[in-house]
């Protein structure tokens, strides 16, 4: 190697000093790699002997970030053997601080991700509700955003920026942004209301804002409902915060009212028979609860009115049960000569 290279100067340091620094930096990187390999072998061997998976997860997640941090520490030490102008020295210190802070954030983010999937997601998969399955990815993303956001603020502070002034500026801008995005914010808070109060879960049938259908997806901003017509409606979550939500799936039983009208020629005995038939029809259906109401309610304009109230048990086919009851009523009343009334008028004319 020519002597001029060793004795020549670059940025205030001789070539020899630069070579020594390069040797130290390369040695630091190689040493970090070796340390990473040895640490991985030894730690995993020890971790296999324990019953818990926590140590395996922690060791697996911190190995690579620590190896990278050790490499940068070695590089920083190597650069410390050189003399630089004050401005450049300060800049190198800022870069090192930022890199180390981001490396720590990467380590914390990896560790959080692994522990979240191992314990929180596994717990959610065993739960009965599906809402937590929708909420957990959002929580995971928000938590990681907070980790990186805090790391970025600390990194900017260590890089010499006035974070206080920056945050104040962001506060003013954030206020203007919040005013412009108030509907979006209202929808986000509505989504949090759904996740915390749980007025419904996935696959529940609900009625809200004039829509009747099954909940198919709950997001942080909106909820998708598949209506009974087969269409999908996206309802802003703010509607769930300020509107009544009727959860049809939570009803203990379905109440059904049947109004029947018999002709005015019906005798009291026939009316008694009609009520007896209605009680027998409902008693013979296994999809109904025991509480049944049968009543001769009124003398209508053109009919003698009967009221039948029965309750279909939860889980039974509602339409099929209603059809079976109505068909049995039609059959039994026809077999016993009970005539249904229809709108009629009788006109009396006076001879002049």
C-alpha positions, 0 to 999 in steps of 0.5 A, spaced: 500 500 500 503 506 498 505 510 503 501 516 501 495 513 502 497 512 509 499 519 510 494 523 506 489 526 510 481 526 508 476 530 513 482 531 518 484 524 518 490 520 515 489 514 511 491 510 516 486 512 521 481 511 516 483 504 515 483 502 523 476 505 523 474 501 517 477 495 521 474 496 527 467 497 524 467 491 520 470 487 526 464 490 530 459 487 524 462 480 524 463 480 532 455 482 532 454 476 527 458 471 531 454 474 538 448 473 534 449 466 532 452 464 539 446 467 543 441 464 538 444 457 539 445 458 547 438 461 548 434 457 544 437 451 547 435 453 554 428 456 552 426 449 550 427 446 557 422 451 560 414 449 559 412 456 557 413 459 550 414 466 553 421 465 553 422 462 546 417 468 543 421 474 547 428 471 545 426 470 538 424 477 537 429 480 540 435 477 537 435 480 530 434 487 533 440 487 538 445 484 533 443 490 529 444 495 535 451 492 537 453 493 530 451 500 530 455 501 537 461 498 534 460 502 528 459 508 532 465 506 536 470 506 530 467 513 528 469 515 535 476 514 533 476 519 528 476 527 528 471 530 525 469 538 524 464 539 530 458 540 525 459 533 522 461 530 529 454 533 531 450 530 525 454 523 526 451 523 533 444 525 531 444 519 526 446 514 531 441 516 536 436 516 531 438 509 528 438 506 535 431 509 537 428 506 531 432 499 532 429 499 539 422 501 536 423 495 531 424 491 537 418 493 541 414 492 535 416 485 534 415 483 541 408 486 541 406 483 535 408 476 537 405 476 544 399 479 541 398 473 536 400 468 541 396 470 547 391 475 545 389 472 538 389 465 541 384 468 547 379 471 542 379 465 537 376 461 543 371 466 545 364 466 543 363 472 540 366 474 533 366 482 535 373 481 538 375 478 532 374 484 528 376 489 533 383 485 535 386 487 528 384 494 529 387 494 536 394 491 534 395 496 528 393 502 533 398 500 538 404 499 533 402 506 530 403 509 537 409 505 538 412 508 532 409 515 533 413 515 540 419 513 537 419 518 531 418 523 536 423 521 541 428 520 535 426 527 532 428 530 539 434 527 539 436 529 532 435 536 535 428 538 533 424 542 537 419 537 538 414 542 543 414 547 537 412 541 532 407 538 537 404 545 538 404 546 530 401 539 529 395 541 535 393 547 531 393 543 524 390 537 528 384 542 530 383 544 523 383 537 521 378 535 526 373 540 524 373 538 517 373 530 519 368 531 524 363 526 521 369 521 520 371 522 528 363 521 530 363 514 526 370 512 529 367 513 536 360 510 534 365 504 532 368 504 539 361 504 542 359 498 538 365 494 540 364 496 548 357 496 549 356 490 544 349 492 542 350 486 537 354 481 534 356 478 527 350 474 524 345 478 528 339 480 525 338 488 527 333 493 525 336 500 525 335 507 521 329 503 517 334 497 515 332 490 517 338 485 516 344 481 518 350 484 521 356 481 516 362 486 518 363 491 523 369 496 522 371 502 525 368 507 521 362 503 518 358 497 519 355 492 513 348 489 514 345 484 509 338 486 508 332 481 507 332 483 500 339 480 499 343 487 498 348 490 502 348 496 506 353 500 509 351 504 515 355 509 518 357 507 526 355 514 528 348 511 527 349 506 532 351 511 537 345 516 536 339 511 534 335 506 537 338 499 535 333 493 535 336 486 535 331 481 533 336 475 534 336 477 542 328 476 542 327 471 547 321 469 542 317 471 537 310 474 538 305 473 533 298 476 533 292 473 528 286 477 528 280 473 525 273 475 523 267 470 523 260 472 520 255 475 524 251 469 523 256 465 528 252 462 534 255 463 541 256 455 541 260 456 534 264 462 537 266 457 543 268 452 538 272 457 534 276 459 541 277 451 543 280 450 536 285 455 536 287 453 543 288 446 540 291 448 534 297 452 538 297 446 543 299 441 538 305 445 535 312 444 538 315 450 536 310 455 540 311 457 548 305 455 553 303 462 553 297 463 548 292 468 548 285 467 545 279 472 546 273 474 543 275 481 542 269 485 539 263 486 534 266 489 528 263 493 523 262 486 519 265 481 523 265 478 530 273 478 531 277 473 535 284 475 537 290 469 537 296 471 540 302 466 540 309 466 541 314 462 537 320 459 541 327 462 539 331 458 534 324 455 530 323 457 523 318 463 524 315 463 517 314 455 517 311 455 524 306 461 522 304 457 515 303 451 519 298 455 524 295 459 519 293 452 515 291 449 521 286 454 522 283 454 515 283 447 515 279 446 522 274 452 521 272 449 514 271 442 517 267 445 522 263 450 518 265 456 521 265 462 516 270 467 515 267 474 514 269 479 509 267 486 508 260 487 507 254 492 507 247 492 507 243 497 504 236 499 507 231 503 502 225 506 504 219 506 499 217 513 498 
